[in-house]
Amino acid sequence: MIDGFDIGDAVEMKKPHACGGSTWQITRTGADIKLKCCQCGRVVMMDRLDFLKRAKRIVARGGENE
């Protein structure tokens, strides 16, 4: 489980997307998390609890944190 994520962070998920990519960029946070696939550009929204269960680790920090 990860903690301390923010908009712009790149997150690796436990299971890969159908396109083969497992890295997603966080584009919105709140009760729901909006993610964009870094490989194919697909955008999905996911419940925060589901996101926390499925996220493996933070790959890169976004620009808004710094």
C-alpha positions in Angstrom: 0.0 0.0 0.0 1.2 3.5 -0.8 0.8 6.7 1.0 1.5 10.4 0.3 0.6 10.6 -3.4 -0.4 13.7 -5.2 -1.4 15.0 -8.7 1.2 14.4 -11.3 2.8 11.4 -9.6 3.4 8.3 -11.7 2.2 5.1 -10.0 2.9 1.5 -10.8 -0.2 -0.7 -10.4 -0.1 -4.4 -9.4 -1.8 -5.6 -12.6 -1.0 -4.3 -16.0 -3.5 -2.5 -18.2 -4.8 -4.3 -21.3 -2.3 -2.3 -23.5 0.5 -3.8 -21.4 1.5 -0.8 -19.4 1.4 -0.8 -15.7 2.4 2.9 -15.0 -0.4 5.5 -14.5 -0.3 9.2 -13.9 -2.5 10.7 -11.2 -4.6 13.5 -12.7 -7.2 14.1 -10.0 -7.5 13.2 -6.3 -10.4 13.2 -3.8 -12.9 10.5 -3.0 -12.2 9.2 -6.5 -8.8 9.0 -8.1 -8.5 9.8 -11.8 -5.6 8.0 -13.6 -4.2 8.3 -17.1 -2.3 5.3 -18.6 1.3 6.4 -19.5 1.4 4.0 -22.4 -1.9 4.4 -24.3 -3.4 7.5 -22.7 -6.6 5.8 -21.5 -8.3 7.7 -18.6 -10.1 5.9 -15.8 -11.6 6.9 -12.5 -11.3 4.6 -9.5 -12.5 4.7 -5.9 -9.8 5.8 -3.4 -9.9 2.5 -1.5 -9.6 0.4 -4.7 -6.7 2.6 -5.8 -4.9 2.1 -2.5 -5.3 -1.7 -2.8 -4.2 -1.9 -6.4 -1.3 0.6 -6.3 2.2 -1.0 -5.9 4.6 2.0 -5.7 5.2 5.5 -6.8 7.6 5.5 -9.8 8.1 9.3 -10.1 6.9 12.4 -8.3 5.0 15.1 -10.2 5.9 18.7 -10.6 3.2 20.1 -8.2 4.8 18.5 -5.1 8.1 20.3 -5.4 
